[in-house]
Amino acid sequence: MAKRKTVWEDCDILVVGGGMAGTGAAYEARYWGRDMRIICAEKANIDRSGAVAQGLYAINCYMGMQWDENQPEDHVRYARNDLMGLVREDLAFDMARHVD
């Protein structure tokens, strides 16, 4: 295994993660903190990092239905709460029932 190289950078705001939330946070930080040095640290290529870039959603392709861990209704309830009610429950249910 190659030896890791440590890089030290000074910044005012460090955003960890270059997924949808991380890039959104970095964008807002730049907007509101124009004179600040902002770094977005990402473990992978930022163009295809995170669940959204892969076409996924919070369900992350696993429900555990075959072991009775979760059911599609559980995902619908999660999505409804997470999105403050702004969800098409029929579509969330349909997506969840095809995951496992």
C-alpha positions as CSV (number, residue, x, y, z in Angstrom):
1,M,0.0,0.0,0.0
2,A,1.3,3.5,-0.9
3,K,2.3,5.8,1.9
4,R,-0.3,8.5,2.5
5,K,0.8,12.1,2.1
6,T,-0.4,14.6,4.7
7,V,-1.3,18.0,3.3
8,W,-1.9,21.0,5.6
9,E,-4.2,23.7,4.4
10,D,-5.4,26.8,6.3
11,C,-9.1,27.6,5.9
12,D,-11.9,29.5,7.5
13,I,-14.6,26.9,6.7
14,L,-14.0,23.2,6.1
15,V,-16.8,21.3,4.4
16,V,-16.4,17.5,4.7
17,G,-18.0,15.6,1.9
18,G,-18.6,16.6,-1.7
19,G,-22.0,15.1,-2.2
20,M,-25.2,17.1,-2.7
21,A,-25.3,18.5,0.9
22,G,-21.5,19.2,1.0
23,T,-21.4,21.1,-2.3
24,G,-24.5,23.0,-1.3
25,A,-22.9,23.9,2.0
26,A,-19.7,25.0,0.2
27,Y,-21.7,27.1,-2.3
28,E,-23.6,28.8,0.5
29,A,-20.4,29.4,2.5
30,R,-18.8,31.0,-0.6
31,Y,-21.9,33.2,-1.1
32,W,-22.1,34.4,2.5
33,G,-18.4,34.4,3.3
34,R,-16.9,36.0,0.2
35,D,-13.6,36.9,2.0
36,M,-13.3,33.5,3.7
37,R,-11.1,30.6,2.5
38,I,-13.4,27.6,2.0
39,I,-12.2,24.0,1.4
40,C,-14.5,21.1,0.4
41,A,-12.7,17.9,1.3
42,E,-13.9,14.8,-0.6
43,K,-12.7,11.2,-0.5
44,A,-13.5,10.5,-4.1
45,N,-14.0,12.3,-7.4
46,I,-16.5,15.1,-6.6
47,D,-18.2,14.7,-10.0
48,R,-19.5,11.2,-9.0
49,S,-19.4,11.3,-5.2
50,G,-22.4,10.8,-2.9
51,A,-25.7,9.1,-3.3
52,V,-27.3,11.7,-5.5
53,A,-24.5,11.6,-8.1
54,Q,-25.1,7.8,-8.4
55,G,-28.8,8.3,-8.8
56,L,-29.6,7.0,-5.4
57,Y,-31.6,8.5,-2.5
58,A,-31.6,8.2,1.2
59,I,-32.9,4.6,0.8
60,N,-29.4,3.8,-0.5
61,C,-30.4,0.6,-2.3
62,Y,-31.0,-1.5,0.8
63,M,-34.2,-2.1,2.8
64,G,-33.6,-5.5,4.4
65,M,-37.1,-6.7,3.5
66,Q,-36.0,-10.3,3.1
67,W,-35.0,-10.4,6.7
68,D,-38.1,-8.4,7.9
69,E,-35.9,-5.4,8.9
70,N,-37.9,-2.8,7.0
71,Q,-40.9,-2.6,4.7
72,P,-41.8,-0.1,2.0
73,E,-44.1,1.6,4.4
74,D,-41.2,2.3,6.7
75,H,-39.4,4.1,3.9
76,V,-42.5,6.1,3.0
77,R,-42.8,7.2,6.7
78,Y,-39.1,8.1,6.7
79,A,-39.4,10.1,3.5
80,R,-42.5,11.9,4.7
81,N,-40.8,13.0,7.9
82,D,-37.5,13.8,6.2
83,L,-39.1,15.9,3.5
84,M,-41.7,17.6,5.8
85,G,-44.6,16.0,4.0
86,L,-43.5,17.1,0.6
87,V,-43.4,13.6,-1.0
88,R,-45.4,11.6,-3.4
89,E,-46.0,8.7,-1.1
90,D,-47.1,6.4,-4.0
91,L,-43.8,6.9,-5.8
92,A,-41.8,6.5,-2.6
93,F,-43.6,3.2,-1.9
94,D,-43.1,2.0,-5.4
95,M,-39.4,2.8,-5.3
96,A,-38.9,1.1,-1.9
97,R,-40.7,-2.1,-2.9
98,H,-38.2,-2.7,-5.7
99,V,-35.0,-2.1,-3.7
100,D,-33.9,-5.5,-2.4
